[in-house]
Amino acid sequence: RITIRYSPPMKICCLGCDAVLISTIESFHLFEGATFLQIDMPLTDFVEPVDFMIVGPLKDGVLSIAETISDWALPPVVLFVVESKSYDLEVASYQYHPRVGRCCHFCKNEGVSIQAGLEACYSFYLKRNELIDYTRDKQSYILNNVSPRWLFHSLMDTLDEFISFKNGDGRLLAVSRHMLEQVSKGNALRHMLEQASKRNALDLLDLTNVEHLNALQAESASDDEDRVKSGQLREIQKEEQIVLNQYEVWMLSRTLPLMAESQRIAGTFNISRDITAEKKMRQSLQYSNELMEADLRMAQQLQEVLLTNSHGQLAGPRATSNQLKFSAKYIPSFHVSGDFYSIVEISERGVGFFVADVMGHGVRSAMVTAMMQIAIQQLNAYASEPAIYMAHLNSMLYQSINQIQHTLFATAIYCFVDLLDNHIQYAQAGGRHGVMCSKSKCVSLTGSVGPALGLLPHSIYSDQSMPMEAGDRILLFTDGLSEASGVDINSLDFGERGVRASMRKHKDCSLEQMLDGILADVIHYHGDKGVEDDLCLISFELIEGNLRAAQ
């Protein structure tokens, strides 16, 4: 009589047991302190680990239950209580069944037989526990009450993947049902599939690469397998085009080593899937992207043509011999940009500088800049009056944008430089976009700021005026400069203060070098994030002519 007890308390579940049998089990002296659970079918829903399972005569399908439990990663010790009249016949077939494991025990539905069965199960349980740590380590990735065989069959029967296992000689050990059905179309495996209607189709396979692939594919597959089996490569992953059922298809495949318990490479297994549809889609997208890239490059070239010269020198009235030197920098964040600038030489008396930033960036914003380019060509009559110039431009832009029923607008500054009287006159829309730097200080172009262009139909703008002396420099810029964000998410924008400081830092350089320095400062401020918005800067400097110097 066994008197050894196992700690911690055991878990025992009952399936198909009547009240009398349950009472007998609960009163078994070796089960004192155990936790008892009542479960029902299907067993795959039961995932809690248990030590014992008692299956009573109220549950049919003993063989199916025994097969299922025997396949579990770490099955409990099971006692099947069978009616006495059928015991000899049933148990004789169960005990020697290849799918019924040693964890399964049987007894008659009689008091003495049940007691003997429980003691035999408990003895088996104690002896098995000596190896329990090793067993759990081997199956640590599978729940105790789950069958690896069932999981394997579920994968092989359900996935629409080409899965195959091969031994060291390249003979097929197992293939997925999807692979069997697909490869069998039009070759020798068709007959096998038909013959497998009453047998396991996998048992009929005894084919090598040469027998189910064409010569080139077979050679390539064998080479891959040899390199994996020899240990040259841990795995091979590739995309390749093959012929399957007389059609060319693209396959994505992985070949890996099949490891024995001794960690010796015993063969290979391969997982492949048909990516023909994805491949065609990618090719179609690539072709479309190439066309779009070509269109965008052309649009970029056309947009650059719309912009006037990036640097130069304009002569003022002959009476003064004053000159205006200018330089511009334009950096789109995309192929095309929503930033725009224009330089208009109105007469000998003065020059107009216009800088705008359309909301967003990309193609949509670039289309608005094209609309502005057309509009400003019709506004030369108002070029010396910035407020009126901006009001007319706003009206024209609003009418065009309103027709497409989308919210689009642009912030801008228009500055007229009077080379006769040496002063600037400007109007701003949607924000402040200018800095003046003299020999002694750098200040923002302040004053009234009107609504953004294209946002309202009848916006009013105000003229602001400042004197300009020889050597003074004006910088006009878009939001991409002043609103540049720093590396730290909590840091402030570069801002007008940053623009003024950078301009002051580089004011002794040439105009082009100054703009390069300002851009370098803002790019450094961005850090690793890189420039996120379009950038447009234009600067001009008043140069006093020889005639005025003589006077």
Phi, psi and omega in degrees: 000130183277130180238357181289138178245150182251136180241141008283177182306140182280158172248128183232129179243149182241137181225122178069034181253137176277178186297322181294315181295319179298319179297320179296318181293315183293334181269359178298128191297334180276354180260015181297130180084000181284157175264129182251135181235142174256127181232168178219177181282157357279151182291337180294341178278350184261110186246356182285129181293137179228162180266322181228149171227128178249119180253115184273175183288351179284350183255124177277173177073046183302315182298317180298318179294318180297320178296316182298311182293322180297333180278350182298152181302315176222083186290151173286171171282128188243135173243117176266120178264111187250143178302141187299323186292333181250005188299307186301316183290314184289311185295327178301322180278329182288318188295334183250009180288134184294341181263359180259121186276172181287350177288345184268127177237158185225147175209164177279157179278061179224148187306309183293319180295322179295315179300316179295321179295318180295320179293321177297319178296319182294320178297316178299320181299316181295317181293323180291331182295341177294336179251008190296322181296318179297316182295316181295323179297322181290332184244029187295344183261006180229136176300148183305317188267031180235139181270119174300325178298317179295317178298316181299313180296323178300315178296312185292331181273334192255317186294137175271055179238156174269102183243130180216147175239137181227150176276187184295338179269003180083011178277141180291130175262323181198148174223156177288155180299323180298316179296318180301316182289322183284315183289332184290342183290112174086013176215193190297339183285345179302313181298321179297318181297320178294320180289343184275005184300331180249001180227170175289118185299329181293333179292340184272352185280130173206056188242151173255177179305319185297331185276342179234006174231161175286172190301313183294315179296320180297317181296318180294316180296318180295321178298316179299314181296319180298320181292326178286316181295327181280351181086006178296322180229143177286327176197161177233127177233130182201159170256135179210154178261127180231170175258120179231119181055043177069014177239144175277124180229157176259132180237140171254120188229152173231129176245126184229161180285143173263111189264134174279170179302330180280004183069017172273143179285114184261352182167207180220159167226150187228137175237121181227153174218153181281116180245024182302313181298317180295319180298315179296322179295317179297319179296319178295318178295321179297318178297316179297320179295321178296319177296317180294319178299318179296318178296319181292323177296320177295318179297322178298316179297318179294321180295321179294327177295326181292334180281140180285181183307144182279347176199158180167192182216132182245136180272142178269194179301145181299332182293339183247335186059018176291151177227155180237118179259139183221160175208146182225150174229135184223116182232104177283145176277347178230184178303313179244162192229158173263002176268149186205142172220156179212142178240123185240115176274101189284310179199186176296338185288324187196175183225143177251136177240127181235130177228133182221154179226108178281141180305142182076194173203169183104200189297315183300314180293323180297326178296324179292322178297325177295321177297321179293322179301318179293319184293315186291338177292343180261006187245017181301332182295337182251013189294336180269003180233086188306318183297314180292320178303312182292322180296316178294318180297319179298316181297315180295319182291320180298317180299321181289315183290323183298333181291330181268357174056044173232147178279110177221140179207171181219138170269149187200165171218137174238127185233123176258127180257117178270106183279350178274315183260001178055060174208163176244151177228129187217160174221142184238148182230122173081353180166172180266133189224029182209153176222137173251134181235116176258188180294333186256335185200165174236125182230152177283151174281102187263199180104183183297137177244122180277175179297157177300149182291137176085359184271320180233151187285329188231055182285148180244138181236157183242144175277139172237146184228143177216142175288154180225124181253166179302134181092345177290145178236140176246134176242122173251139186210165178260175185297336181300336179275305185286334182260014178299132182263152183276180180296316180283131182298336181267359183284157179283162175294162178305315170070173179295327179298317178295322179296313181297317181296320180291322179293319179296323181296324187249014188291340180275355177275173172294165182302315181296317180293325178296314179296320177298320179294319179296316178297319179298321180295316183287326177293320176296323179295324177295326183072212184292344180296331183078172181289127185256348184226162176297149178233133177216123180228141173218134181229146177220154184225136178277126178245119182285131183284168182295324184297313180295321180299321179293320179296000000 
